[in-house]
């Protein structure tokens, strides 16, 4: 079980779009459509943003979207806002009742 | 609105057993639709799945922690618990409990606020 690979940091100006990648293998991201994304502000619990690759829970703005191609999943934040500055984590089912997280990406709104 | 709250000692000595409880309110822990899990986050680091439990009581653990972890449920109190044995400083982390949705552990939709556990003599 290895952590999924995310870039340590990403940034964008207000109103712009930014995409965060999450690379795994055919045993996790590439093998199942069970990728989820979480937003975490400092000192707070993670919040579910995207599940099953591209589905948004009720209450999550449609500025947040998810996709997957092969072994890489992506989270796109459109129309960046100051409150989007946070850490973002991806997660995937990895088979055999195993779950793996990415190392996290710190998003800075310039 | 479903709420989860972790509780337990904030300080554990090396080689001892870490014990935490998650109290669920606003819903039944026995619901056949949901499962329950534990996740941890060392200071300044990323999230790590510890293990999860199906509503049926079956448990599954992170392979790297499997030999030291036990998750159990007390339906009469609407609580589930985590025990991690033989702890070391590497087990110092914020521990979260969460609702784990889906037969394939699809996602975690409700989280507790987290509790910091420090392993130190």
Interface residues (C-beta under 8 A of the other chain):
Chain A: X1 X3 X32 X34 X36 X38 X44 X45 X46 X47 X48 X51 X52 X57 X89 X91 X93 X97 X98 X99 X100 X101 X102 X103 X104
Chain B: X39 X46 X47 X48 X49 X52 X60 X62 X63 X64 X96 X101 X102 X104 X105 X106 X107 X108 X109 X111 X112 X113 X114
